[in-house]
Amino acid sequence: MEFHSLRGVIDQKYVEKACSRLIMGTAHFYQYDSKQQAFDMLDEYFKIGGNMFDMAHQYIDSEVIFGEWIHMKKNRSEIHILTKGAHPDDGEPGPRVNPAAISKDISESLERLNTDYIDFYALHRDDETVEVGVIMDALNQHLAAGRIHAIGASNWSHQRIQEANEYAAAHGLIGFTFNSPNLSLAKCREPRWPGCISVDEHMENWHKGSQMPLLSWSSQAGGFFSGRFSPDIKDHEEMVRVYYSDDNWKRYERAKKLAEEKGVSAIQIALAYVLNQPFQTAAIIGPENAEELSSSVAGSAIKLTAEEMNWLNLMERKASV
């Protein structure tokens, strides 16, 4: 398991937290037949060295299940929690990127998680009608109180992140230290869910310049590279709507070819694409069993050259082809 350092704040002092680059996602836990299946998956990931977990106030029971798990394992000091709040479709209707909703979600997440702090807290969506100053002031109150140790954005434009951090710098506040949009080899034709942000060329260039860590959700494009899908199989409406495009099928064919050369699988190449960017990245994964987890761990160890990365992304042709 590979690790990288993410910055947090404890007692008004910066700290570096060693976090696994493969992040265990929990959004799919509601699909399991029992909580024990979720516990088993968490056990397997933790056993092989994984220590960072992604969840959200809006995900059905993910925080509750995870809170029960850490209570049983007594391992809070050995893990890092990334959770999200202020989603517009979470309880009361209407926009929720405001101090009251943020405070409500943080308080409820802490209770569900059986913890008194959250390592990494992200706003699940943005509301561009709200001034960034109001948001950063509110988040910094929670940082100062020790309820959260770092703040970030999920599904914000890089322009808004930049604006928020400029406000923080000008007012002696702590800014966003990570970004969590979608980044994958397969490019979304349209947002997978309302309000989602996927990395485009402009955000990619911004990350190259800023070197802000990027924690990618749907890093394996929902299994697009697994072999379960093909242009003539259209029984999965979401996959067809989001990922079925001529360019993505070309990327899939190239991933298969490169995988054959390296003796790995196409979905491992797709994961390696996310983790070999020219800026710091991590990948949120959602394995359904130990075999899929093992595949992701092996995929995370694959090194790709800049030439291979460009070729996979249809930017230039690989010399051997």
Salt bridges, closest charged atoms under 4 A:
GLU2 OE1 - ARG21 NH1 3.21
GLU2 OE2 - LYS303 NZ 3.13
GLU16 OE2 - ARG7 NE 3.18
ASP43 OD1 - LYS73 NZ 3.34
GLU44 OE1 - LYS47 NZ 3.49
ASP54 OD1 - LYS84 NZ 2.66
GLU63 OE1 - ARG112 NH1 3.10
GLU68 OE1 - LYS35 NZ 2.79
ASP90 OD2 - HIS57 ND1 2.51
GLU92 OE2 - ARG96 NE 2.98
ASP105 OD1 - HIS57 NE2 3.61
ASP105 OD1 - ARG96 NH2 2.77
GLU108 OE1 - HIS57 NE2 2.68
GLU108 OE1 - LYS104 NZ 3.22
ASP119 OD1 - LYS17 NZ 2.62
ASP119 OD2 - ARG76 NH2 2.88
ASP119 OD1 - HIS80 ND1 3.48
ASP126 OD2 - ARG160 NE 2.81
GLU190 OE2 - ARG241 NH1 2.91
GLU204 OE2 - LYS208 NZ 3.65
GLU237 OE2 - ARG241 NE 3.47
GLU238 OE1 - ARG192 NE 2.94
ASP247 OD1 - LYS250 NZ 4.00
GLU253 OE2 - LYS256 NZ 3.29
GLU261 OE2 - LYS257 NZ 3.98
GLU261 OE1 - LYS318 NZ 2.90
GLU308 OE2 - LYS262 NZ 3.35
